Amino acid sequence: MADKIRWGILGCGSIAAKFADALKCVDEAELAAVGSRTDENANAFGDAWHVPRRYGSYQKLADDKELDIIYIATPHHLHAENTILCLNAGKGVLCEKPLAVNARQGREMIDCARAKKRFLMEAMWTRFLPLMDKVRELLADNAIGEVRMLAADFGFRCSDRAEEKQRLIDPYLAGGALLDVGVYPLALSSMVFGKPLGIHSAGSFGRTGIDEQNAMILTFDQGRLAVMYSALQTETTQEAAIMGTEGMIRLHRGWWRGNKLTLVRPGKSEQLIELPSHDNGFVYEIKAACRDLREGRGENALMPLDESLAIVQTMDAIRKQWGFKYPFESDVENVKN
Ligand SMILES: NC(=O)c1ccc[n+]([C@@H]2O[C@H](COP(=O)([O-])OP(=O)(O)OC[C@H]3O[C@@H](n4cnc5c(N)ncnc54)[C@H](OP(=O)(O)O)[C@@H]3O)[C@@H](O)[C@H]2O)c1
């Protein structure tokens, strides 16, 4: 392996640009190549970020022998196909959230990574922020007693940009609030409570047929509960709270990219805790993936593949309750149009 971990980016859209910025801030990483559906886009992106190698085809990017890992930055419906392309070409993969549209796809991706002995991780960058390190530390120290409930939401109004940001509302690209932003509260709940025993949910649908907003209650053993919602047409509080028998951890507005929490405990003054935060929060997941590759691991201990799959399974179960499937899903059991 070269001195620096050599990254490629597949799909040159808006989040790819933010990721390219982040790579420039990580000493142990270099952005060596980009791949796009067109030469024009690959070259424009390559010029903007001074990327040495540009390809007007995802296959050509995957076949680049001088790459260690490829970041998948395409719409949800392509995550599985693009990831498997890169794994089969011998590359590690960091795939944008959600790992997959459904559990069938997720399992294929994970099976492929394990069979090829290549690194794979869902780019759930929130999990790697110093804020989440602190949350895990407080929970491990029993700072709020026995954890009983969690509340979290992520919603914003995208209608002004909907034409420009078609992937958010296009069912053919697996758009919708659940997969796009609902996955963040679900991942938080998964980090705190693990896999749910029961799921209760409701969704509201927009003119293109995708879920515009949704509400979810997950149940866990010993009566523990997580209450969450997500939205693409509604401004929500964008807050989270982890609540226990002896207090509460409040994550402030914008918690999935945040650096502040308040520890609230009866009889004690509230404690505002501010954590370090890089301007570009992707640097933490990049450093984690570089470390895993350097040390020869096939997956990341903080965001393991079985957990990413369990989150996708929860989203499948939620969509089943709504009777909602994407147009390209013919084989999702018990799901009707
Ligand atoms: N981590 C985060 O904070 C965060 C934030 C936003 C989005 N995301 C995730 O990042 C991924 C991409 O989102 P984005 O906002 O960057 O999307 P975007 O701006 O639309 O870019 C997606 C790129 O994918 C490629 N692509 C391939 N087939 C496509 C198709 N049929 N339609 C549209 N684009 C296609 C295009 O690149 P080429 O033309 O160059 O091939 C396009 O520029 C999604 O999985 C999303 O959930 C993550």
The ligand as an SDF file (V2000), in Angstrom:
LIG
                    3D

 48 52  0  0  0  0  0  0  0  0999 V2000
  -23.4700   12.3370    3.8580 N   0  0  0  0  0  0  0  0  0  0  0  0
  -24.2240   13.3880    3.6010 C   0  0  0  0  0  0  0  0  0  0  0  0
  -24.2710   14.3700    4.3420 O   0  0  0  0  0  0  0  0  0  0  0  0
  -25.0180   13.3980    2.3500 C   0  0  0  0  0  0  0  0  0  0  0  0
  -25.6320   14.5700    1.9230 C   0  0  0  0  0  0  0  0  0  0  0  0
  -26.3160   14.5630    0.7080 C   0  0  0  0  0  0  0  0  0  0  0  0
  -26.3920   13.3780   -0.0080 C   0  0  0  0  0  0  0  0  0  0  0  0
  -25.8240   12.2460    0.4540 N   0  0  0  0  0  0  0  0  0  0  0  0
  -25.8940   10.9990   -0.2990 C   0  0  0  0  0  0  0  0  0  0  0  0
  -24.9960   11.1010   -1.4040 O   0  0  0  0  0  0  0  0  0  0  0  0
  -25.5370   10.4530   -2.5460 C   0  0  0  0  0  0  0  0  0  0  0  0
  -25.5680   11.4340   -3.7100 C   0  0  0  0  0  0  0  0  0  0  0  0
  -26.3120   12.5680   -3.3450 O   0  0  0  0  0  0  0  0  0  0  0  0
  -26.0500   14.0110   -4.0300 P   0  0  0  0  0  0  0  0  0  0  0  0
  -26.8680   14.9610   -3.2710 O   0  0  0  0  0  0  0  0  0  0  0  0
  -24.6020   14.2700   -4.1990 O   0  0  0  0  0  0  0  0  0  0  0  0
  -26.7140   13.7500   -5.4520 O   0  0  0  0  0  0  0  0  0  0  0  0
  -26.4530   14.5230   -6.8020 P   0  0  0  0  0  0  0  0  0  0  0  0
  -25.9350   15.8980   -6.5610 O   0  0  0  0  0  0  0  0  0  0  0  0
  -27.6660   14.3460   -7.6320 O   0  0  0  0  0  0  0  0  0  0  0  0
  -25.2650   13.6970   -7.4690 O   0  0  0  0  0  0  0  0  0  0  0  0
  -25.3610   12.3400   -7.7650 C   0  0  0  0  0  0  0  0  0  0  0  0
  -24.3920   12.0100   -8.8930 C   0  0  0  0  0  0  0  0  0  0  0  0
  -24.6040   10.6480   -9.2230 O   0  0  0  0  0  0  0  0  0  0  0  0
  -24.3840   10.4400  -10.6160 C   0  0  0  0  0  0  0  0  0  0  0  0
  -25.5410    9.7590  -11.2090 N   0  0  0  0  0  0  0  0  0  0  0  0
  -25.5180    8.5350  -11.7780 C   0  0  0  0  0  0  0  0  0  0  0  0
  -26.7220    8.1760  -12.2340 N   0  0  0  0  0  0  0  0  0  0  0  0
  -27.5510    9.1880  -11.9480 C   0  0  0  0  0  0  0  0  0  0  0  0
  -28.9320    9.4060  -12.1820 C   0  0  0  0  0  0  0  0  0  0  0  0
  -29.7020    8.4940  -12.7860 N   0  0  0  0  0  0  0  0  0  0  0  0
  -29.4500   10.5480  -11.7690 N   0  0  0  0  0  0  0  0  0  0  0  0
  -28.7230   11.4660  -11.1350 C   0  0  0  0  0  0  0  0  0  0  0  0
  -27.3860   11.3260  -10.8860 N   0  0  0  0  0  0  0  0  0  0  0  0
  -26.8060   10.1900  -11.2960 C   0  0  0  0  0  0  0  0  0  0  0  0
  -24.1530   11.8130  -11.2220 C   0  0  0  0  0  0  0  0  0  0  0  0
  -22.7530   11.9560  -11.3820 O   0  0  0  0  0  0  0  0  0  0  0  0
  -22.0410   11.7600  -12.8100 P   0  0  0  0  0  0  0  0  0  0  0  0
  -22.9280   12.4200  -13.8150 O   0  0  0  0  0  0  0  0  0  0  0  0
  -20.7590   12.4510  -12.6020 O   0  0  0  0  0  0  0  0  0  0  0  0
  -21.9090   10.2980  -13.0580 O   0  0  0  0  0  0  0  0  0  0  0  0
  -24.6450   12.7830  -10.1840 C   0  0  0  0  0  0  0  0  0  0  0  0
  -23.9730   13.9980  -10.2260 O   0  0  0  0  0  0  0  0  0  0  0  0
  -26.9060    9.9210   -2.0970 C   0  0  0  0  0  0  0  0  0  0  0  0
  -26.7440    8.5880   -1.6970 O   0  0  0  0  0  0  0  0  0  0  0  0
  -27.2620   10.7550   -0.8790 C   0  0  0  0  0  0  0  0  0  0  0  0
  -28.1000   10.0930    0.0650 O   0  0  0  0  0  0  0  0  0  0  0  0
  -25.1250   12.2380    1.6030 C   0  0  0  0  0  0  0  0  0  0  0  0
  1  2  1  0
  2  3  2  0
  2  4  1  0
  4  5  1  0
  4 48  2  0
  5  6  2  0
  6  7  1  0
  7  8  2  0
  8  9  1  0
  8 48  1  0
  9 10  1  0
  9 46  1  0
 10 11  1  0
 11 12  1  0
 11 44  1  0
 12 13  1  0
 13 14  1  0
 14 15  2  0
 14 16  1  0
 14 17  1  0
 17 18  1  0
 18 19  2  0
 18 20  1  0
 18 21  1  0
 21 22  1  0
 22 23  1  0
 23 24  1  0
 23 42  1  0
 24 25  1  0
 25 26  1  0
 25 36  1  0
 26 27  1  0
 26 35  1  0
 27 28  2  0
 28 29  1  0
 29 30  1  0
 29 35  2  0
 30 31  1  0
 30 32  2  0
 32 33  1  0
 33 34  2  0
 34 35  1  0
 36 37  1  0
 36 42  1  0
 37 38  1  0
 38 39  2  0
 38 40  1  0
 38 41  1  0
 42 43  1  0
 44 45  1  0
 44 46  1  0
 46 47  1  0
M  CHG  2   8   1  16  -1
M  END
$$$$
